[in-house]
Amino acid sequence: MKTLMCDPKLFEKDLTGRVYIVTGANSGAGYATSAQLVGQGAHVVGGCRRVEAGKEAFAALESERGSADVIALDLASLDSVRSFAEAFTAKYDRLDGLVNNAGIMACPEGRTEDGFETQFGVNHLGHFLLTELLLDILEDSAPSRIVCVSSVAHVGSRKQMGEINFDDLFFEKRPYDRSVAYTQSKLANILHASELARRLEGSGVSAFSVHPGWIRSNLAQHIGPVWVQNVLLRPFSRPLGIMSWDEGAQTTLHCLLDDDAPNHSGAYYSQNSILYPDKKDRAGGWPMVSPNPNARDPELAEKLYEISLELVGLKETM
């Protein structure tokens, strides 16, 4: 499968003076995104649960044009999210881009510190609160951009289309299904971006959701041995669409750097994927229409946003 790649001219842009936040920046596409931005002169703040791992990873960027820093961020704790936002705004007076990249996939049933189902809590609610707390500085820094990293998994399966189960968001009434939970959280990412775009229209802040592709990383650790993906399947990487960290960062970087992207605020940008049910979607698209109608439902997006505000303890102020 053909990997969608950024226009090389985007990587010639001088980003000196710009500040970005990338969550989960110590490895995978998050690290590759950070490295590219720093290489172009930007300052990147990595929001990492494992601070020492983040600092160790970012040490390799010290010789680049830009700079990097790490602030502790555990998306499974709303207190940690608030502490991160406070630490960031105390130190920086601008934010040109927020990349909600960190995530977990198909993990065993569990609860976050605040009692949310783990995948929904980490993948959506943690990032939701983070974004809300940084909206003021994003608007003050406009034009600025928000990228919500989702997944092709938001589509669901042939048996069950991806949906937001408002009657049982945290699997308290139904048996826990790790795949269904992951799908719900990734659909939430797309709806979050689309509703952000609607609410921020005219502010100079644009928002996007992305499927970055099937990346060699530890994300699949709860599905099976990571070495199967990273070693055994390596000879089949191209036909399967398995890609490197740098390739997996391309869609996010396109949304951050492309001059035309803000004209498509709220859109879904997708790398290729063999997991799309319809062959016509498998090549991906920058942007493309999600094959899941729930991902395109503005009433659903608004309802999720309002409920998310309540869940994270915020009142609507917009």
C-alpha positions as MATLAB code, in Angstrom:
seq = 'MKTLMCDPKLFEKDLTGRVYIVTGANSGAGYATSAQLVGQGAHVVGGCRRVEAGKEAFAALESERGSADVIALDLASLDSVRSFAEAFTAKYDRLDGLVNNAGIMACPEGRTEDGFETQFGVNHLGHFLLTELLLDILEDSAPSRIVCVSSVAHVGSRKQMGEINFDDLFFEKRPYDRSVAYTQSKLANILHASELARRLEGSGVSAFSVHPGWIRSNLAQHIGPVWVQNVLLRPFSRPLGIMSWDEGAQTTLHCLLDDDAPNHSGAYYSQNSILYPDKKDRAGGWPMVSPNPNARDPELAEKLYEISLELVGLKETM';
ca = [
       0.000    0.000    0.000;
       1.195    3.518   -0.783;
       2.022    5.615    2.249;
       0.756    9.189    2.090;
       3.687   11.549    2.594;
       3.911   15.270    3.292;
       5.007   17.677    0.604;
       8.770   18.070    1.267;
       8.314   21.847    1.109;
       6.427   21.666    4.413;
       9.623   20.480    6.069;
      11.459   23.553    4.811;
       9.278   25.909    6.832;
      11.064   27.869    9.537;
       9.253   27.179   12.821;
      11.583   29.249   14.990;
       9.679   30.777   17.886;
       6.727   28.418   17.614;
       5.694   26.220   20.541;
       3.956   22.845   20.296;
       2.695   20.273   22.776;
       2.809   16.599   21.828;
       1.378   14.065   24.268;
       2.989   10.634   24.347;
       6.084   12.149   22.756;
       8.719    9.741   24.040;
       8.194    7.084   21.338;
       6.337    6.169   18.166;
       4.717    8.754   15.935;
       4.641   11.207   18.846;
       8.429   11.203   18.985;
       8.759   11.417   15.203;
       6.365   14.372   15.134;
       8.348   16.102   17.867;
      11.670   15.432   16.149;
      10.489   16.929   12.882;
       9.131   20.066   14.534;
      12.313   20.565   16.578;
      14.382   20.008   13.454;
      12.569   22.941   11.870;
      13.321   25.245   14.788;
      10.261   24.818   16.997;
      10.152   24.257   20.728;
       8.252   21.081   21.641;
       6.887   20.255   25.062;
       6.356   16.551   25.485;
       3.533   15.542   27.775;
       4.768   12.187   29.088;
       3.597    9.847   31.814;
       7.133    8.517   32.162;
       9.101   11.747   32.469;
      12.554   10.158   32.534;
      11.790    8.178   29.364;
      10.672   11.409   27.741;
      13.827   13.250   28.760;
      15.991   10.373   27.547;
      14.231   10.358   24.181;
      14.401   14.136   23.804;
      18.115   14.192   24.645;
      18.736   13.041   21.071;
      17.158   16.276   19.818;
      19.601   18.617   21.574;
      21.680   19.138   18.422;
      18.672   20.160   16.330;
      17.714   23.747   15.436;
      14.887   23.928   17.955;
      14.525   22.701   21.504;
      12.427   20.362   23.620;
      11.216   19.966   27.159;
       9.171   17.408   29.092;
       6.358   18.001   31.581;
       4.698   15.167   33.490;
       1.295   14.188   32.134;
      -0.768   11.172   33.123;
      -3.962   11.230   31.081;
      -5.531    8.705   33.447;
      -5.601   11.422   36.119;
      -7.540   14.656   35.681;
      -5.444   16.171   38.472;
      -2.324   15.394   36.466;
      -3.875   17.005   33.368;
      -4.642   20.142   35.363;
      -1.121   20.212   36.791;
       0.351   19.908   33.305;
      -1.759   22.786   31.988;
      -0.816   24.960   34.970;
       2.885   24.179   34.545;
       2.763   24.879   30.819;
       0.908   28.187   31.026;
       3.166   29.334   33.860;
       6.223   28.833   31.661;
       5.006   29.626   28.136;
       3.005   32.497   26.702;
       2.084   30.921   23.376;
       0.961   27.606   21.901;
       0.943   27.123   18.140;
      -0.147   23.507   18.080;
      -1.548   20.849   20.400;
      -1.159   17.227   19.328;
      -3.362   14.892   21.361;
      -1.321   11.863   20.396;
      -0.968    9.597   23.442;
      -3.265    6.629   23.713;
      -3.839    3.058   24.779;
      -5.469    0.240   22.849;
      -7.493   -2.850   23.752;
      -6.279   -2.951   27.336;
      -7.861   -5.155   30.017;
     -10.829   -3.719   31.857;
      -9.874   -1.037   34.326;
     -10.682    2.394   35.674;
      -8.789    5.681   35.654;
      -8.053    7.579   38.842;
     -11.391    9.369   38.372;
     -13.429    6.204   37.785;
     -13.735    6.285   33.988;
     -13.318    3.206   31.806;
      -9.602    3.335   31.037;
      -9.616    3.683   27.257;
     -12.358    6.314   27.175;
     -10.748    8.110   30.089;
      -7.242    8.226   28.657;
      -7.913    8.482   24.928;
     -10.767   10.971   25.109;
     -11.513   12.581   28.483;
      -7.902   13.242   29.474;
      -7.225   14.939   26.155;
     -10.594   16.684   26.266;
      -9.770   18.368   29.570;
      -6.255   19.206   28.399;
      -7.623   20.897   25.294;
     -10.211   22.865   27.251;
      -7.583   24.136   29.688;
      -5.368   25.296   26.816;
      -8.030   26.886   24.612;
      -7.314   30.407   25.853;
      -3.621   30.267   25.016;
      -4.368   28.587   21.683;
      -6.764   31.401   20.782;
      -4.288   34.039   21.958;
      -1.651   32.416   19.726;
      -3.875   32.085   16.648;
      -3.486   30.945   13.986;
      -2.971   27.697   15.860;
      -3.991   24.073   15.403;
      -5.251   21.071   17.364;
      -4.727   17.497   16.149;
      -6.712   14.677   17.764;
      -5.099   11.351   16.925;
      -7.872    8.833   16.303;
      -7.815    5.512   14.430;
      -9.450    3.602   11.623;
     -10.870    1.563   14.501;
     -13.509    4.281   14.985;
     -15.390    2.692   12.088;
     -16.034   -0.460   14.121;
     -16.488   -3.904   12.626;
     -18.813   -5.460   10.091;
     -20.845   -6.804   13.013;
     -21.020   -3.551   14.983;
     -20.502   -0.017   13.720;
     -18.613    2.276   16.055;
     -20.909    4.253   18.349;
     -20.968    6.267   21.556;
     -23.062    4.368   24.107;
     -24.280    7.243   26.260;
     -26.328    4.847   28.385;
     -23.225    2.914   29.389;
     -20.063    4.862   28.541;
     -17.952    2.997   31.087;
     -19.219   -0.593   30.669;
     -20.968   -0.662   34.009;
     -24.088   -2.399   32.658;
     -22.750   -4.505   29.774;
     -19.837   -6.960   29.642;
     -16.550   -5.232   28.950;
     -15.283   -5.614   25.388;
     -11.807   -4.170   24.890;
     -12.253   -3.710   21.133;
     -15.630   -2.005   21.471;
     -14.207    0.243   24.189;
     -11.283    1.230   21.970;
     -13.598    1.912   19.050;
     -15.792    4.143   21.212;
     -12.801    6.144   22.441;
     -11.439    6.657   18.922;
     -14.837    7.741   17.609;
     -14.920   10.228   20.477;
     -11.639   11.706   19.209;
     -13.179   12.396   15.806;
     -16.330   13.902   17.252;
     -14.226   16.023   19.588;
     -12.284   17.528   16.686;
     -15.379   18.242   14.625;
     -17.176   19.957   17.513;
     -14.044   21.936   18.386;
     -13.953   23.199   14.811;
     -17.578   24.326   15.039;
     -17.148   26.103   18.358;
     -13.858   27.719   17.362;
     -14.961   28.917   13.947;
     -13.588   32.387   13.308;
     -11.117   32.185   16.196;
      -8.111   31.252   14.092;
      -7.840   27.882   15.847;
      -8.415   24.873   13.593;
      -8.916   21.277   14.672;
      -8.450   17.951   12.919;
      -8.753   14.235   13.641;
      -6.338   11.789   12.068;
      -5.748    8.090   11.528;
      -1.929    7.952   11.514;
      -1.676    4.428   10.095;
      -0.557    1.061   11.412;
       2.704    2.007   13.119;
       5.362   -0.278   14.557;
       5.015    0.582   18.229;
       4.009   -0.842   21.592;
       0.383    0.257   21.162;
      -0.677   -3.288   20.259;
       0.891   -4.864   23.361;
      -2.499   -5.936   24.755;
      -3.509   -7.697   21.531;
      -0.505   -9.993   21.173;
       3.304  -10.153   21.335;
       4.718   -6.891   19.943;
       7.571   -8.789   18.258;
       5.072  -10.410   15.899;
       4.163   -6.989   14.503;
       7.616   -5.453   14.689;
       9.717   -8.425   13.561;
       7.748  -11.349   12.142;
       5.500   -9.179    9.945;
       8.263   -6.793    8.821;
       8.731   -8.501    5.405;
       5.010   -7.904    4.765;
       4.996   -4.299    5.927;
       4.225   -2.700    2.577;
       1.208   -4.815    1.568;
      -0.167   -4.680    5.129;
       0.468   -0.954    5.453;
       2.710   -1.301    8.524;
       4.893    1.786    8.734;
       7.787    3.363   10.584;
       7.506    6.078   13.216;
       8.416    8.742   10.659;
       5.798    7.507    8.220;
       3.242    7.359   11.010;
       3.865   11.037   11.810;
       3.119   12.243    8.280;
      -0.629   12.775    8.655;
      -0.256   14.741   11.875;
       2.560   16.846   10.409;
       0.470   17.587    7.337;
      -2.354   18.895    9.541;
       0.088   21.016   11.554;
       2.012   22.493    8.637;
      -0.077   22.506    5.464;
      -1.314   25.975    4.502;
      -4.616   24.659    3.165;
      -5.485   22.463    6.154;
      -7.271   25.229    8.144;
      -9.762   25.466    5.288;
     -10.843   21.951    6.296;
     -11.067   22.450   10.052;
     -13.027   19.633   11.653;
     -12.157   17.172    8.899;
     -10.820   13.641    9.237;
      -7.410   12.932    7.705;
      -6.469    9.310    7.182;
      -3.371    7.363    6.264;
      -3.956    4.191    4.267;
      -5.439    1.150    5.999;
      -6.412   -2.365    5.004;
      -8.957   -2.283    7.832;
     -11.460   -0.053    6.069;
     -14.377   -2.318    5.058;
     -14.765   -0.666    1.649;
     -11.800   -0.944   -0.716;
     -12.314    2.605   -1.980;
     -11.395    3.970    1.458;
      -8.237    1.930    1.968;
      -5.916    4.389    0.255;
      -6.830    6.999    2.874;
      -7.153   10.691    2.132;
      -6.098   14.139    3.340;
      -8.928   14.750    4.146;
     -11.444   11.957    3.591;
     -15.027   11.248    4.587;
     -15.289    8.734    7.410;
     -17.297    5.678    6.372;
     -18.942    5.708    9.812;
     -21.994    8.012    9.692;
     -21.774    8.446   13.469;
     -18.461   10.243   12.949;
     -20.264   12.803   10.792;
     -23.214   13.468   13.100;
     -23.073   17.055   14.433;
     -25.766   16.427   17.059;
     -23.798   13.459   18.376;
     -20.635   15.571   18.486;
     -22.364   18.341   20.425;
     -23.928   15.894   22.885;
     -20.576   14.213   23.545;
     -18.903   17.580   24.085;
     -21.483   18.705   26.626;
     -21.352   15.402   28.509;
     -17.550   15.490   28.468;
     -17.602   18.959   30.026;
     -19.686   17.574   32.880;
     -17.512   14.477   33.318;
     -14.292   16.464   33.656;
     -15.889   18.988   36.000;
     -16.140   21.988   33.690;
     -19.076   24.207   32.943;
     -19.670   25.321   29.385;
     -18.346   28.838   28.908;
     -18.419   29.202   25.146;
];
